[in-house]
Amino acid sequence: MSQRLSILGSTGSIGVSTLDVVGRHPDRFSVYALSAHRNLDRLFEQCVAHRPQVAVVADAEGAAVLSARLVQSGLKIDVAYGPQALIDIAEAAEPTTVVAAIVGAAGLQSTLAAARAGKRILLANKESLVLSGALFMATAERAGATLLPLDSEHNAIFQCLPQVPSENRATTRGVEKLVLTASGGPFRERELASLDDVTPDEACAHPNWVMGRKISVDSASMMNKGLEVIEAHWLFNMPPQKIEVLIHPQSVIHSMATYTDGSTLAQLGNPDMRTPIAHALAFPDRVTSGVASLNLADIGKLTFEAPDLRRFPCLRLAFDTLHRGGTAGALLNASNEIAVAAFLEGRIRFTAIAQVVEQVLDALPVGEATSLDVVLDADRRARELAASIVARLPAPARS
């Protein structure tokens, strides 16, 4: 029986990889809805290829442009726009599965809507759990939603844990700790003193993965790994002290689970997001993803090292945030989004990203994340403060 999909964020790297896997299995998967922010050209191409019933864009102007192109091509596809339209395709009756791939806090409300609707959620929007972990997980459990992780690390952990097939979930019974691996990004061996001079293009040049610019910067600062630590805590109900990060430059082992008997199970694969996407789409079955199998003889060796928190202060801030709980996750994510945007625009130095985040975390109070309104208010206050801090920082000198 075909699985009907709504893909939130279809023009980003996760969305593109998902549609690649979907296209390989037309007998198993079909597309109900696609959404994009402003990449209308790619969304139009995806509509031509996959014929969704609905396409969603950011605003009325974009909707008019896309609708005209679709009509001109003879395609009858409903076009909608705005945040409510995203919520509508997330909770619509027709799709059985929602791929939550919108980057950042912008994906929170639609992903939460999918949870309320009891959908099978393929989760790549880690920010939903960073901002509102307790609220999100309680909503999903109450509605009977199924959560399947798409991030390579969390999907790897999911594969390494004992499974409860009747409930489409994993259990951490007998698990001593979870180990999330990280490549270390492009600056793992760079002189610390030179990090002030990092350019946006350098920060976006990931050695192993092809990703969007924002997540590439987060990978370079290891904030992305910190967000994944918080996500792992909520997904697998593991206390912070039982979650570790290990730098593994080859990006072959995607994460591990260590058991109380001394066993450690690891999931290995080439660094290609189509592998975890195919796993989650077909779970509990397996389907081809288009990714070649590993040749360990060619790889030759796998190396590991502990992360240096002087080099990666954002990772320390994320662990501190997890220990604080409540609305601290919203403060962390919002201030980081503002700081990363400022860095990509050339307004602050790379090393200032962590400084902005830490100042916001130190300045704003942390409360209980009891409702979506509380979370969104914390997000707003953090963005306002982070923007004011950025405005006071000196711009980097560029030769």
C-alpha positions in Angstrom: 0.0 0.0 0.0 1.5 3.4 -1.1 2.7 5.7 1.6 1.4 9.3 1.0 3.8 12.1 1.9 3.7 15.7 2.8 7.3 17.1 2.6 7.8 20.2 4.6 10.9 21.9 3.2 11.2 19.9 -0.1 13.7 22.2 -1.8 16.4 21.9 0.9 19.0 19.2 1.0 16.8 16.8 3.1 13.8 17.4 0.9 15.8 16.8 -2.3 17.3 13.6 -1.0 13.9 12.4 0.2 12.4 12.9 -3.3 15.3 11.1 -4.8 14.5 8.0 -2.7 10.8 8.4 -3.3 11.4 8.5 -7.1 13.2 5.2 -6.9 10.1 3.5 -5.4 6.9 4.8 -7.1 5.1 1.7 -6.1 5.7 2.4 -2.4 5.6 6.2 -2.1 3.6 9.1 -3.5 3.6 12.8 -2.8 0.5 14.7 -1.4 2.2 18.1 -0.7 5.5 19.9 -1.1 6.6 23.1 0.5 9.4 25.6 -0.1 10.2 29.1 1.3 11.4 31.0 -1.8 13.1 28.5 -4.1 10.3 28.6 -6.7 12.3 27.2 -9.6 13.2 24.0 -7.7 9.7 23.7 -6.3 8.3 24.0 -9.8 10.6 21.2 -11.0 9.6 19.0 -8.1 5.9 19.6 -8.9 6.4 18.6 -12.5 8.3 15.4 -11.5 6.1 14.3 -8.5 2.6 15.8 -9.2 1.6 16.7 -5.6 -1.9 17.8 -4.9 -0.8 20.9 -3.0 2.3 23.1 -3.1 3.0 25.7 -0.4 5.3 28.7 -0.5 6.1 31.6 1.8 3.9 34.4 0.5 1.2 35.5 -1.8 3.6 36.9 -4.4 5.4 33.6 -4.7 2.1 31.7 -4.8 1.0 33.8 -7.8 4.2 33.2 -9.7 4.2 29.4 -9.0 0.5 29.1 -9.8 0.9 30.8 -13.1 3.8 28.6 -14.1 1.9 25.4 -13.1 -1.2 26.5 -15.1 1.0 27.3 -18.1 2.4 23.8 -17.9 -1.0 22.2 -17.7 -0.6 21.0 -14.1 -3.6 21.2 -11.8 -1.9 21.7 -8.4 -3.4 23.8 -5.6 -1.0 26.5 -4.4 -1.2 27.9 -0.9 1.1 30.2 1.1 2.0 31.2 4.7 2.4 29.4 8.0 -1.2 28.2 8.3 -0.9 26.5 4.9 2.1 24.6 6.2 0.1 23.5 9.2 -2.8 22.5 6.9 -0.6 20.1 4.8 1.0 18.7 8.0 -2.3 17.7 9.6 -4.4 17.0 6.4 -6.2 13.6 6.3 -4.6 12.3 3.1 -0.9 12.1 3.9 0.0 9.2 6.3 3.6 10.5 6.6 5.0 14.0 7.2 8.7 14.7 6.4 9.7 17.5 8.7 12.7 19.1 7.0 12.2 22.8 7.4 15.4 24.3 8.9 15.2 26.1 12.3 12.4 27.4 14.5 10.4 28.1 11.3 9.5 24.4 11.2 8.2 24.1 14.8 4.5 24.9 14.4 4.0 22.7 11.3 5.9 19.8 12.8 3.9 20.1 16.1 0.7 20.1 14.0 1.8 16.8 12.5 2.3 15.4 16.0 -1.1 16.6 17.1 -2.6 14.9 14.1 -1.0 11.6 15.0 1.1 11.3 11.8 4.1 9.2 11.1 6.7 11.9 11.3 10.1 11.6 9.7 11.9 14.1 11.8 14.8 16.2 10.4 13.7 19.5 12.1 15.7 19.0 15.3 14.7 22.5 16.5 11.2 21.2 17.3 12.7 19.2 20.1 15.4 21.7 21.1 12.7 24.4 21.5 9.9 22.3 23.0 11.1 18.8 23.7 8.8 18.0 26.6 5.8 19.6 24.9 6.5 18.0 21.6 7.0 14.5 23.0 3.9 14.7 25.2 1.8 15.8 22.2 3.1 13.0 20.0 2.5 10.4 22.6 -1.0 11.6 23.4 -2.0 11.6 19.7 -0.3 8.3 18.9 2.2 9.9 16.4 5.2 7.8 15.3 8.6 9.5 15.3 11.3 8.2 13.0 14.6 10.2 13.1 16.1 11.4 9.8 19.3 13.0 11.1 22.1 10.5 10.3 23.2 10.3 14.0 19.8 9.7 15.5 18.8 7.3 12.8 22.0 5.4 13.4 21.2 5.3 17.2 17.7 4.1 16.4 19.1 1.3 14.3 21.5 0.3 17.1 18.8 0.1 19.8 16.5 -2.9 20.6 13.3 -2.5 18.5 9.6 -2.7 19.5 8.2 -3.6 16.1 4.5 -3.5 17.2 5.0 0.2 18.2 7.4 1.3 15.5 9.9 2.5 18.1 13.1 1.7 19.8 13.8 1.1 23.5 17.0 2.0 25.5 16.6 -1.1 27.7 20.1 -2.2 28.8 21.8 0.9 27.2 24.6 2.5 29.2 25.3 5.5 26.9 24.7 7.0 23.5 27.7 8.2 21.4 27.0 10.8 18.7 29.8 11.1 16.2 30.9 14.3 14.6 33.3 15.0 11.7 34.8 18.0 13.4 34.0 20.1 10.4 36.5 22.2 8.4 38.3 23.7 11.4 39.1 20.6 13.4 42.9 21.2 13.0 43.0 24.9 12.2 45.0 27.2 14.5 42.7 28.6 17.2 44.0 32.1 16.8 43.0 32.1 13.1 39.3 31.3 13.7 38.6 35.0 14.0 39.4 35.3 10.3 37.2 32.5 9.0 35.0 33.5 6.1 31.5 32.3 5.4 32.6 30.3 2.4 35.3 28.5 4.5 32.7 27.7 7.2 30.3 26.3 4.6 33.0 24.0 3.0 32.1 20.8 4.9 34.7 18.0 4.3 32.2 15.2 4.0 28.6 16.3 3.8 26.7 18.4 1.3 24.3 20.7 3.3 22.7 24.1 3.3 24.7 27.1 4.4 23.2 27.6 7.9 23.6 24.0 8.9 27.1 24.0 7.5 28.1 26.8 9.7 26.5 25.0 12.7 28.5 22.0 11.8 31.7 24.1 11.7 31.0 25.5 15.2 29.6 22.1 16.4 26.4 23.9 17.5 24.7 21.4 15.2 26.1 18.5 17.3 25.0 20.3 20.4 21.4 20.6 19.0 21.6 16.9 18.2 22.6 16.1 21.8 19.4 17.8 23.0 17.4 16.0 20.3 18.8 12.7 21.4 17.9 13.3 25.0 14.2 13.8 24.0 14.0 11.1 21.3 15.5 8.4 23.4 14.7 9.6 26.9 18.4 9.5 27.9 19.8 11.7 30.7 22.4 14.2 29.6 25.2 12.4 31.4 24.7 9.4 29.3 25.1 11.2 26.0 28.6 11.7 24.6 30.1 13.3 21.5 33.1 11.8 19.7 34.9 13.3 16.7 35.3 10.8 13.9 36.7 12.7 10.8 35.8 10.0 8.3 32.1 10.2 8.9 31.7 6.5 8.4 30.4 5.5 11.8 27.3 7.7 12.2 26.7 7.0 15.9 26.8 4.2 18.5 25.0 2.7 21.5 27.0 1.2 24.4 25.3 -1.5 26.5 25.7 -2.4 30.2 27.4 -5.7 29.2 30.2 -3.8 27.5 29.0 -4.2 24.0 29.0 -1.3 21.6 26.8 -1.3 18.5 27.6 1.1 15.6 25.8 1.9 12.4 28.2 2.5 9.4 27.6 3.9 6.0 28.8 6.3 3.4 28.1 9.9 4.3 24.9 10.3 2.2 21.5 11.4 3.7 19.6 9.1 1.4 20.6 6.1 3.7 18.8 7.3 6.8 15.9 8.7 4.7 15.4 5.3 3.0 15.5 3.5 6.3 12.9 5.8 7.9 10.6 5.9 4.8 10.5 2.1 4.6 10.8 1.1 8.3 10.6 -1.7 9.3 11.4 -2.8 5.8 14.6 -1.9 3.8 14.6 -0.4 0.3 17.4 0.7 -2.0 18.5 4.3 -1.5 20.9 4.9 -4.4 23.9 4.9 -2.0 26.8 2.6 -2.6 27.8 0.1 0.1 30.9 0.8 2.1 34.3 -0.6 1.1 36.2 -0.6 4.3 39.4 -1.8 2.7 39.5 1.4 0.6 38.8 3.5 3.7 41.7 1.8 5.4 41.3 3.3 8.9 38.8 4.9 11.2 40.0 7.5 13.8 38.4 9.1 16.8 39.2 12.0 19.2 37.4 13.8 22.0 36.1 17.3 21.1 38.1 20.3 22.3 35.6 22.6 24.0 38.0 25.6 23.6 37.7 25.1 19.8 34.0 24.3 20.0 32.4 26.4 22.7 29.0 26.0 21.1 29.0 22.4 22.1 29.6 23.3 25.7 26.8 25.8 25.6 24.4 23.2 24.2 25.2 20.7 27.0 24.7 23.5 29.6 21.4 24.3 27.9 20.3 20.7 28.2 21.1 20.6 31.9 19.1 23.9 32.5 16.0 22.6 30.6 12.8 24.6 30.2 12.9 27.5 27.8 16.8 27.4 27.6 16.6 25.5 24.4 14.5 28.2 22.7 17.0 30.8 23.9 20.0 28.8 22.6 18.4 28.1 19.1 17.1 31.6 18.5 20.3 33.4 19.5 22.3 31.0 17.3 20.0 31.6 14.3 20.5 35.3 14.6 24.2 35.0 15.1 24.7 32.6 12.2 22.7 34.8 9.9 24.8 37.8 10.9 28.0 35.8 10.2 26.8 34.7 6.8 26.0 38.3 6.0 29.6 39.4 7.0 28.4 41.4 10.0 30.2 39.4 12.8 33.2 37.1 13.1 32.9 33.4 13.2 34.0 33.3 16.8 31.4 35.9 17.8 28.6 33.3 17.2 29.3 31.6 20.5 29.8 34.9 22.2 26.3 36.1 21.2 24.7 32.9 22.3 26.4 32.8 25.6 25.5 36.5 26.4 21.8 35.7 25.6 21.8 32.6 27.8 23.4 34.6 30.6 21.0 37.5 30.3 17.6 36.0 29.9 15.7 34.0 32.6 14.7 30.4 31.9 11.2 29.2 32.7 9.2 26.0 32.2 8.2 25.4 28.6 4.6 24.8 29.4 3.0 25.8 26.2 3.8 26.8 22.6 3.1 30.5 23.5 5.7 30.3 26.2 8.2 28.8 23.9 7.6 31.3 21.1 7.8 34.2 23.6 11.3 33.0 24.7 12.3 32.6 21.1 11.2 36.2 20.4 13.0 37.7 23.4 16.2 35.8 22.5 16.1 37.0 18.9 15.6 40.6 20.0 18.5 40.5 22.5 20.8 38.6 20.1 20.1 41.2 17.3 21.0 44.1 19.7 24.2 42.3 20.7 25.1 41.7 17.1 24.5 45.4 16.3 27.1 46.4 18.9 29.9 44.0 17.7 32.6 45.2 15.3 32.3 43.9 11.7 35.2 41.7 10.6 37.8 43.3 8.4 37.9 41.6 4.9 40.9 42.0 2.6 
